[in-house]
Amino acid sequence: MEKRVFLAIALMFLVLAGYDYYLAPRLSPPAPAQPAPPVKTLVADTGARDIVVDTDFVHAVFSSAGATLKSWQLKKYRNGNGQLYELVPVDVPKTLPMPFTMTTDDPAVSAVVSSALYQPSTTSLSLGSAPGTLSFEYRDANGVNAHKTFNFQPEGHAYVLGVTGSVDQNGVSRPVTLAFGPALGLGYKPDGSRAVDTQALLFANDKVQRLSASKLQSAPTQEGTFRFAGVEEQYFLSVALPGTQAVRLDFQPVTLPVAGDPKAHRKFIGFSVLVPGAANLPFFLGPKDFDALRAVDPDLVYAIDFGFFRVLVVPLLQALKSINHYLGNWGWSIIVLTILINLLIFPLRHRSMVSMRKMQAAQPEIKAIQDRYAKYKLTDPEKGKMNTELMALYKQKGINPASGCVPMLLTFPLLLAFYAMLSAAIELRGAPFVFWIHDLSLRDPYMITPLLMGATMFMQQKMMPAATADPVQQKMLLFLMPGIFTVSFLWAPTGMVLYWLMSNMMGILQQFVTLRLMGAPARPAARARPVPAPAKPPARPSRNGGAAKS
């Protein structure tokens, strides 16, 4: 029995071994792994290339790689090196998006459409002042279809660029995000002195909101309906104009080193705009020129920070531009406008000086009254009689105590408005005047105009009738105010110093005319000897020996 079992097992082993050797199929060794075949492109460019677009105001360069903007140079503005002003930062890391990089909600599709080689509609455009269109298209065998179009100078707006972008896969449309990347300009002063201050700029519900890089660290995302939104610096801005469509904006502060100077830094703020479906957004990429902004959208002029006295700044700016239209020199235009302003406020200054002259002549009598009541405390009822006597004296002499300072205070808003205008007006940027003054928006390199301004302010103060009889106070007013203003204006824009210098000169001329009209000041009467205030009458004795009640 056992022999039969062992024989059966042996035969089964022989059968299995024979089958495996003679009849079983042979497995070939596994082939080495092959890379996935590249996606076949149906519409694409053969290689990355630049497409140049020229208008009367802009020199732009686009790339077919990603259908992005590489350069946007303003032909009417230059940087500190004398080159055309560039709005697109240069030499930024490749990890940061270029302007108008398009992405969507699918990472795989985004990777394709953001770096694909798009087929451009033309190799170059020369438009002059006419509108024009540049289109890019990409399509592959995976069903990804991307299209981007740039419309130049729509409706004659030189610095407006209309951008439309769409992405779909197998006919299914996807939401689009347009990234502008870091903005704006060089990011630092050309002389390397300091970084340029950039801010996020939002306009919604008739209010302007400016967010610094530090504020964006805690609130980088803004959602809603914005009339305009983007990034600004003092004279230029790059903003989207969503209008009435709701969008989401993501801001990202960026700090980069300056080539060749490890201690210096460039500061930018990157931003992107997400729209629910296909993107159709105009962008304004240009100067903060009041007329250019207003022509695009009346609300866009609020991108210029004119401050609290905006209601006065706007007509002042319009007047300055009108004068410059005829003179052709912004320095002389400031001088002419300053003369006109001083002629306008001449009556107020004249009244102020007349009142101060009368106050000066009455100083001995005023001082005598004040001395008589000097021994009384402010809470003493007798102190009130001093004010009664002073008011009687003012009425007798025809003096209005408020007429000396109130007229001058009324001119302060005008002066502050002029200062705000000259600080924000791009018209003064790079505008020469005469001799050594080559840029009215920068400080005087030799500090000549601030020193002249201080000298004229000292002369004006010296001619002013003394508002106080105290010689110490007179000397303080004579030297203190001109000194403070001179030091403050050493670093002020030359256009502002020029305005203040001319205003002082007009003030001196006006004071000379006023003094001639009023004649020589009357010789003040000798200071009256202080008369003691009347003593209280003694109390009458009462019948019981006490003081009687009055």
C-alpha positions in Angstrom: 0.0 0.0 0.0 2.8 2.4 1.0 4.7 1.6 -2.2 1.7 2.5 -4.4 1.3 5.8 -2.6 4.9 6.8 -3.1 4.7 5.6 -6.8 1.6 7.8 -7.4 3.3 10.8 -5.9 6.4 10.3 -8.0 4.3 9.9 -11.2 2.4 13.2 -10.4 5.7 15.0 -9.8 7.1 13.7 -13.1 3.8 14.8 -15.0 4.0 18.3 -13.5 7.7 18.7 -14.2 7.2 17.5 -17.8 4.3 19.9 -18.3 6.2 22.9 -17.0 9.2 22.1 -19.2 7.5 21.1 -22.4 4.0 22.7 -22.5 3.8 25.7 -20.1 4.0 29.2 -21.9 7.3 31.1 -21.4 7.0 34.6 -19.8 9.3 37.2 -21.5 11.3 39.5 -19.1 9.5 42.8 -18.3 10.3 45.6 -20.7 11.9 48.7 -19.2 9.5 51.5 -18.2 8.9 54.1 -21.0 8.1 57.8 -20.3 4.6 58.8 -21.0 4.3 60.1 -24.6 4.0 63.9 -24.8 0.6 65.4 -25.2 0.0 66.2 -28.8 -0.6 69.9 -29.4 -3.2 70.8 -32.0 -2.7 74.6 -31.8 0.6 76.0 -30.3 3.7 77.9 -31.2 6.8 76.1 -32.2 9.0 77.9 -29.7 9.0 80.8 -27.3 9.3 84.2 -29.0 8.6 87.9 -28.3 5.8 89.9 -29.8 6.4 93.7 -29.8 3.5 96.2 -29.6 4.2 99.9 -30.1 1.8 102.8 -29.6 2.3 106.5 -29.3 2.5 106.1 -25.5 3.7 102.5 -24.7 6.3 100.1 -25.9 5.1 96.6 -24.8 6.7 93.1 -25.2 4.7 89.9 -24.9 5.9 86.3 -24.8 4.3 83.4 -26.5 5.4 81.3 -23.5 2.4 81.5 -21.3 1.0 84.4 -23.4 2.3 86.9 -20.7 3.5 90.4 -20.6 7.3 90.9 -20.3 7.6 94.7 -20.6 5.4 97.7 -20.4 7.4 100.9 -20.9 5.9 104.4 -20.8 7.3 106.5 -23.6 6.5 109.9 -22.0 8.1 109.1 -18.6 11.7 108.1 -17.7 13.3 106.7 -14.6 16.3 108.2 -12.8 18.7 106.6 -15.3 17.1 108.4 -18.2 15.5 105.2 -19.6 11.8 104.7 -20.4 9.9 104.0 -17.2 9.2 100.3 -16.9 6.1 99.1 -15.0 6.9 95.4 -15.1 9.6 94.5 -12.6 12.7 93.0 -14.2 15.0 90.3 -13.0 12.5 88.6 -10.8 12.7 84.9 -9.9 11.1 82.5 -12.3 9.0 81.1 -9.5 6.9 84.3 -9.5 4.3 84.8 -12.2 4.6 87.1 -15.1 1.8 89.6 -15.7 -1.4 88.0 -17.0 -0.4 84.5 -16.3 -3.6 82.5 -16.5 -4.5 79.6 -14.1 -7.7 77.7 -13.1 -9.1 75.5 -10.4 -7.4 72.3 -11.7 -3.7 72.2 -10.8 -2.9 69.9 -13.8 -4.7 72.2 -16.2 -3.1 75.3 -14.6 0.3 73.8 -15.1 -0.4 73.4 -18.8 -2.0 76.8 -19.6 0.4 78.8 -17.5 3.5 77.6 -19.4 2.2 76.5 -22.8 3.6 77.9 -26.0 0.6 79.9 -27.3 0.2 80.6 -31.0 0.1 84.4 -31.5 -2.1 86.1 -34.0 0.8 88.3 -35.3 4.5 88.8 -34.8 4.3 92.6 -34.1 1.9 95.5 -33.9 2.5 99.2 -34.6 -0.6 101.0 -33.7 0.2 104.7 -33.1 -3.0 106.1 -31.5 -5.4 103.5 -33.0 -6.8 100.5 -31.2 -5.5 97.0 -31.9 -5.8 93.4 -30.8 -3.2 90.7 -30.1 -4.6 87.1 -29.6 -3.0 83.9 -28.3 -4.4 80.4 -28.6 -3.5 76.9 -27.3 -5.2 73.5 -27.8 -4.0 70.0 -27.1 -5.2 66.4 -27.6 -6.2 66.1 -23.9 -9.0 68.6 -24.6 -7.4 71.6 -23.0 -8.3 74.7 -24.9 -7.0 78.2 -23.7 -7.4 81.5 -25.3 -6.2 85.0 -24.4 -6.7 88.3 -26.1 -5.2 91.8 -25.4 -7.1 94.9 -26.6 -4.9 98.0 -26.9 -6.2 101.6 -26.4 -9.9 100.8 -26.4 -12.0 103.9 -26.9 -8.7 105.9 -27.3 -7.5 105.3 -23.7 -3.7 105.2 -24.1 -2.9 103.3 -20.9 -5.9 100.8 -20.8 -5.3 97.2 -21.8 -8.3 95.0 -22.1 -7.6 91.4 -21.2 -9.9 88.4 -21.9 -9.0 84.8 -21.0 -10.8 81.5 -21.1 -9.9 77.9 -20.3 -12.0 74.8 -21.0 -11.3 71.1 -21.0 -13.4 68.9 -23.3 -15.9 71.7 -23.6 -16.3 72.3 -19.8 -15.5 75.9 -18.9 -13.4 76.6 -15.9 -12.9 79.7 -13.7 -10.0 81.9 -14.6 -7.4 83.7 -12.4 -5.2 86.4 -14.0 -2.0 87.0 -12.0 -0.2 90.2 -12.5 2.7 89.2 -10.3 5.0 91.6 -8.6 4.3 95.3 -9.2 5.3 98.1 -9.7 8.4 99.5 -11.5 12.0 99.1 -10.3 11.0 98.6 -6.7 13.8 101.0 -5.5 15.2 104.4 -6.3 17.7 104.3 -9.3 20.4 105.8 -7.1 19.9 103.0 -4.6 19.0 105.4 -1.8 15.9 103.5 -0.7 13.0 101.2 -1.7 10.0 102.7 -3.4 6.9 102.5 -1.3 4.1 100.5 -2.9 0.6 99.9 -1.6 -2.4 97.9 -2.5 -5.2 100.1 -3.8 -8.9 99.4 -3.6 -11.9 101.5 -4.4 -15.4 100.3 -3.3 -18.5 102.0 -2.0 -17.1 105.4 -3.1 -14.1 105.0 -0.7 -10.4 104.5 -1.3 -8.6 102.0 0.7 -4.8 101.8 0.8 -3.1 98.8 2.4 0.6 98.7 3.2 2.7 95.5 2.9 2.5 95.0 6.7 -1.3 95.2 6.6 -1.5 92.7 3.7 0.4 90.1 5.8 -2.7 89.7 8.0 -5.4 90.3 5.3 -4.0 89.2 1.9 -7.4 88.4 0.3 -10.1 91.0 -0.6 -13.4 90.0 -2.1 -16.3 92.1 -3.4 -17.2 94.6 -6.1 -14.4 97.1 -6.8 -14.4 100.0 -9.2 -10.6 99.5 -9.4 -8.1 97.4 -7.5 -4.3 96.8 -7.8 -1.0 98.3 -6.7 0.2 101.9 -6.7 3.2 104.0 -5.9 3.5 107.8 -5.8 3.1 108.5 -9.5 2.1 105.3 -11.2 -0.3 102.4 -10.8 -1.3 99.0 -12.2 -4.9 98.3 -11.5 -7.7 96.1 -12.7 -11.1 97.7 -13.5 -13.7 95.1 -12.6 -16.6 97.6 -12.7 -19.7 95.9 -11.4 -18.5 92.2 -11.5 -17.6 90.6 -8.2 -14.0 89.4 -8.0 -11.5 88.1 -5.5 -8.1 89.7 -5.1 -5.0 88.0 -3.6 -2.1 90.2 -2.6 1.4 89.1 -1.8 4.2 91.4 -0.5 7.5 90.6 -2.2 11.0 91.7 -1.1 13.9 91.0 -3.5 17.6 92.0 -3.3 19.1 94.6 -5.6 21.7 93.2 -8.0 25.2 94.1 -6.8 24.1 95.5 -3.5 23.2 92.8 -0.9 22.2 95.5 1.7 19.6 97.1 -0.6 16.2 95.6 -1.3 13.4 96.0 -3.8 9.9 96.0 -2.5 6.9 94.9 -4.6 3.3 93.8 -4.0 2.1 91.0 -6.2 -1.6 90.6 -7.0 -4.0 88.3 -8.9 -7.7 88.6 -9.8 -10.1 85.6 -9.7 -13.3 85.8 -11.7 -16.1 83.2 -11.6 -15.9 82.3 -15.3 -14.0 83.5 -18.3 -12.0 86.7 -17.6 -12.9 89.9 -19.3 -11.1 92.7 -17.4 -9.7 96.0 -18.5 -6.5 97.1 -16.8 -5.0 100.6 -16.4 -1.2 100.5 -16.5 0.2 104.0 -16.5 0.7 107.4 -14.8 -1.5 109.1 -12.3 -2.3 111.8 -14.7 -5.6 113.4 -13.7 -7.0 113.9 -17.2 -6.0 110.4 -18.3 -7.6 108.8 -15.3 -10.8 110.8 -15.5 -11.2 110.0 -19.2 -11.2 106.3 -18.3 -13.5 106.6 -15.3 -14.3 109.6 -13.2 -13.8 107.5 -10.0 -10.3 106.5 -11.1 -9.0 110.0 -10.2 -9.3 109.0 -6.6 -6.2 106.9 -7.2 -4.3 110.2 -6.7 -3.9 110.9 -3.0 -4.8 114.6 -2.8 -5.6 114.4 0.9 -8.2 116.2 3.0 -8.4 119.3 0.9 -9.2 117.5 -2.3 -12.1 119.8 -3.1 -9.6 122.6 -3.4 -6.7 120.6 -5.0 -8.6 119.6 -8.1 -9.4 123.2 -9.3 -5.9 124.3 -8.4 -4.4 121.5 -10.5 -6.7 122.3 -13.4 -5.7 126.0 -13.2 -2.0 125.0 -13.1 -2.3 122.8 -16.2 -4.2 125.6 -18.0 -1.4 128.1 -17.3 1.2 125.6 -18.4 -0.6 125.1 -21.6 0.4 128.6 -22.6 3.8 128.9 -20.8 5.2 125.4 -21.4 7.3 125.5 -18.2 5.9 124.1 -14.9 8.2 126.3 -12.8 6.9 129.5 -14.4 3.4 128.2 -14.2 3.8 127.7 -10.4 5.0 131.3 -10.1 2.1 132.7 -12.1 -0.5 130.6 -10.2 1.1 131.8 -6.9 0.7 135.4 -8.0 -2.9 134.8 -8.9 -3.6 133.1 -5.5 -2.0 136.0 -3.6 -4.0 138.5 -5.5 -7.1 136.6 -4.6 -6.3 136.6 -0.9 -5.0 140.2 -0.8 -8.2 141.6 0.9 -7.9 139.0 3.7 -4.2 139.8 4.3 -4.9 143.5 4.1 -7.6 143.4 6.7 -5.3 141.3 8.9 -2.5 143.8 8.7 -4.8 146.8 9.4 -6.1 145.1 12.5 -2.7 144.2 13.7 -1.5 147.8 13.2 -4.4 149.1 15.3 -3.7 146.4 17.9 0.0 147.5 17.9 -1.0 151.2 18.5 -3.2 150.3 21.4 -0.7 148.0 23.1 0.3 150.5 25.9 -3.3 151.0 26.9 -4.0 147.3 26.7 -1.0 146.6 28.9 -2.1 149.2 31.4 -5.5 147.6 31.9 -3.9 144.2 32.2 -1.4 145.4 34.8 -4.2 146.9 36.9 -5.9 143.5 37.3 -2.8 141.4 37.4 -3.1 140.8 41.1 -6.5 139.2 40.8 -6.9 135.5 40.2 -8.8 134.2 37.2 -11.7 133.1 39.4 -12.0 136.5 41.1 -15.1 138.4 40.0 -12.9 141.5 39.6 -11.0 139.8 36.8 -14.1 139.9 34.7 -14.0 143.7 34.8 -10.7 143.6 32.9 -12.4 141.9 29.9 -15.1 144.5 30.1 -12.6 147.4 29.9 -10.7 145.7 27.1 -13.8 145.3 25.0 -14.7 148.9 25.6 -11.2 149.9 24.5 -11.4 147.7 21.4 -14.7 149.3 20.5 -13.3 152.8 21.0 -10.3 152.1 18.8 -12.3 150.1 16.2 -10.4 146.9 16.8 -11.8 143.5 16.2 -9.5 141.0 18.1 -10.4 138.2 15.8 -9.8 140.1 12.5 -6.0 139.8 12.9 -5.7 136.0 12.8 -9.0 134.8 11.3 -8.3 136.1 7.8 -4.9 134.5 7.8 -6.4 131.2 9.1 -8.8 131.2 6.2 -5.9 131.1 3.8 -4.3 128.0 5.4 -6.6 125.5 3.6 -5.6 127.0 0.3 -1.9 126.8 1.2 -2.3 123.1 2.3 -4.2 122.3 -0.8 -1.4 123.8 -2.9 1.1 121.7 -1.0 -1.0 118.5 -1.5 -1.3 119.2 -5.2 2.5 119.7 -5.8 3.3 116.6 -3.8 1.0 114.3 -5.9 1.0 115.9 -9.3 2.9 113.7 -11.8 3.3 116.8 -14.1 6.2 118.0 -11.9 8.0 114.7 -12.1 11.1 115.2 -14.2 10.0 118.8 -15.1 12.9 121.2 -15.3 12.8 124.9 -14.4 15.9 127.0 -14.9 19.7 126.7 -14.3 20.4 124.0 -11.7 16.8 122.9 -11.2 16.3 119.9 -13.4 13.4 118.2 -11.6 10.7 120.1 -9.7 9.6 117.0 -7.9 13.0 116.6 -6.2 14.8 118.7 -3.6 17.1 121.5 -4.6 20.5 119.8 -4.8 22.3 123.0 -3.7 19.6 124.1 -1.2 19.6 127.6 -2.7 15.8 128.0 -3.0 15.1 126.8 0.6 17.7 129.4 1.9 16.1 132.1 -0.2 12.7 131.1 1.1 13.9 131.4 4.7 15.4 134.8 4.0 12.2 136.1 2.5 10.2 134.7 5.4 12.5 136.5 7.8 11.9 139.8 5.9 8.2 139.3 5.8 8.1 138.6 9.6 10.2 141.7 10.3 7.8 143.9 8.3 4.8 142.4 10.2 3.3 144.7 12.9 4.1 143.3 16.3 1.3 141.4 17.7 2.7 141.6 21.2 4.5 144.3 23.2 6.9 141.7 24.7 10.3 142.1 23.0 11.3 138.6 23.9 8.3 137.2 22.1 8.9 139.4 19.2 12.4 138.1 18.7 11.2 134.5 19.0 8.6 135.0 16.3 11.1 136.8 14.2 13.7 134.0 14.2 11.9 130.9 15.2 9.4 130.5 12.5 11.7 131.3 9.5 14.3 128.9 11.0 11.9 126.0 11.4 10.4 126.4 7.9 13.9 126.7 6.3 15.1 123.5 7.9 11.8 121.7 7.0 12.0 122.8 3.4 15.6 121.7 2.8 14.3 118.3 1.7 11.0 119.4 0.2 10.3 119.2 -3.5 11.7 122.2 -5.3 8.2 123.0 -6.8 6.8 123.3 -3.3 9.8 125.5 -2.2 9.3 127.7 -5.3 5.7 128.2 -4.4 6.5 129.2 -0.8 9.3 131.5 -1.9 7.1 133.3 -4.4 4.3 133.5 -1.9 6.7 135.1 0.6 7.9 137.6 -2.0 4.3 138.5 -2.9 3.6 138.9 0.9 6.5 141.3 1.2 5.2 143.3 -1.7 1.7 143.3 -0.3 2.8 144.4 3.1 4.7 147.3 1.5 1.6 148.3 -0.4 -0.6 148.0 2.7 1.8 150.0 4.9 1.9 152.8 2.2 -1.9 152.8 2.2 -2.1 153.0 5.9 0.6 155.6 6.3 3.2 155.8 9.0 2.1 154.2 12.3 1.0 156.7 14.9 3.4 157.2 17.7 2.0 155.2 20.6 1.0 157.2 23.7 3.3 157.0 26.7 2.4 154.0 28.7 0.0 155.1 31.4 1.0 154.6 35.0 -1.0 151.7 36.4 -4.0 153.0 38.3 -5.0 150.7 41.2 -8.3 149.1 40.9 -11.0 150.7 43.0 -11.0 149.2 46.5 -14.1 147.8 47.9 -16.0 150.3 50.2 -15.6 149.7 53.9 -18.5 148.0 55.7 -20.7 150.2 57.8 -20.8 149.4 61.5 -24.1 148.1 62.7 -25.9 149.1 65.9 -24.9 146.0 67.7 -21.2 146.6 66.9 -21.0 144.2 63.9 -20.5 144.9 60.3 -23.7 146.0 58.5 -24.7 144.1 55.4 -24.4 146.1 52.3 
